[in-house]
């Protein structure tokens, strides 16, 4: 469930369906998200050893109706930036 606020006044609870698949042999995590109205996001995240650390690469494909494309892009960018920042902090803490 996602909660969106429009103009700080209107709340909308959006149900999302998420399928997450781990492919350890490829160092790959795939997330498939389906949401109203006909929005599909597929994220592929790879983890590769690099020097004494780990390089993380994320590729996101988004399919969405044109009338919500800008909003979907901004929301996805912000959510994934926060996700990667949290992942970095957790990896560096261990």
C-alpha positions as CSV (number, residue, x, y, z in Angstrom):
1,X,0.0,0.0,0.0
2,X,1.3,3.4,-1.0
3,X,-0.1,6.6,0.5
4,X,-0.1,9.7,-1.8
5,X,-1.0,13.2,-0.7
6,X,-2.1,15.7,-3.4
7,X,-1.7,19.4,-2.5
8,X,-1.2,18.3,1.1
9,X,-5.0,17.8,1.4
10,X,-6.2,14.8,-0.5
11,X,-5.0,11.4,0.5
12,X,-5.1,8.4,-1.8
13,X,-4.2,4.8,-0.8
14,X,-2.9,2.9,-3.7
15,X,-2.7,-0.9,-3.6
16,X,0.4,-2.3,-5.3
17,X,1.4,-5.8,-6.2
18,X,5.1,-6.6,-5.8
19,X,6.9,-9.8,-6.9
20,X,10.6,-9.9,-5.8
21,X,12.9,-12.6,-7.2
22,X,16.5,-13.2,-6.1
23,X,18.9,-14.8,-8.5
24,X,22.0,-15.4,-6.4
25,X,24.0,-17.0,-9.2
26,X,23.7,-13.7,-11.2
27,X,24.0,-11.4,-8.1
28,X,20.6,-10.1,-9.2
29,X,17.5,-8.9,-7.5
30,X,14.4,-8.4,-9.7
31,X,11.3,-6.4,-8.4
32,X,8.2,-6.3,-10.5
33,X,5.5,-3.9,-9.4
34,X,2.0,-3.5,-10.8
35,X,-0.2,-0.6,-9.8
36,X,-3.3,1.4,-10.8
37,X,-3.8,2.8,-13.4
38,X,-2.0,0.2,-15.5
39,X,1.5,1.1,-14.2
40,X,4.2,-1.5,-14.4
41,X,7.7,-1.0,-13.0
42,X,10.5,-3.6,-13.3
43,X,13.7,-3.0,-11.3
44,X,16.8,-5.0,-11.7
45,X,19.5,-4.6,-9.1
46,X,23.0,-6.2,-9.4
47,X,25.6,-6.4,-6.7
48,X,29.2,-6.9,-7.8
49,X,32.4,-7.0,-5.8
50,X,34.6,-4.0,-6.6
51,X,37.9,-3.5,-4.8
52,X,37.1,-3.7,-1.1
53,X,33.5,-2.8,-1.6
54,X,30.4,-3.6,-3.6
55,X,29.1,-1.9,-6.7
56,X,25.3,-1.7,-6.9
57,X,23.7,-1.0,-10.3
58,X,20.0,-0.5,-10.7
59,X,18.0,-0.5,-14.0
60,X,14.4,0.5,-13.9
61,X,11.9,0.1,-16.7
62,X,8.5,1.8,-16.3
63,X,5.4,1.4,-18.4
64,X,2.6,3.9,-17.6
65,X,-0.2,5.9,-19.3
66,X,1.0,9.3,-20.5
67,X,-1.3,11.3,-18.2
68,X,0.6,10.1,-15.1
69,X,4.1,9.5,-16.6
70,X,5.7,12.6,-15.0
71,X,4.3,11.9,-11.5
72,X,5.3,8.2,-11.8
73,X,8.8,9.1,-12.8
74,X,9.3,11.6,-10.0
75,X,7.9,9.1,-7.4
76,X,10.0,6.2,-8.7
77,X,13.2,8.4,-8.7
78,X,12.7,9.5,-5.2
79,X,11.7,6.1,-3.8
80,X,14.7,4.4,-5.4
81,X,17.1,7.1,-4.4
82,X,16.0,6.6,-0.8
83,X,16.2,2.8,-1.1
84,X,19.8,3.0,-2.4
85,X,20.8,5.5,0.3
86,X,19.5,3.1,2.9
87,X,21.2,0.1,1.3
88,X,24.5,2.0,1.2
89,X,24.2,3.0,4.9
90,X,23.4,-0.6,5.9
91,X,26.2,-2.1,3.9
92,X,28.7,0.4,5.2
93,X,27.6,-0.2,8.8
94,X,28.5,-3.9,8.6
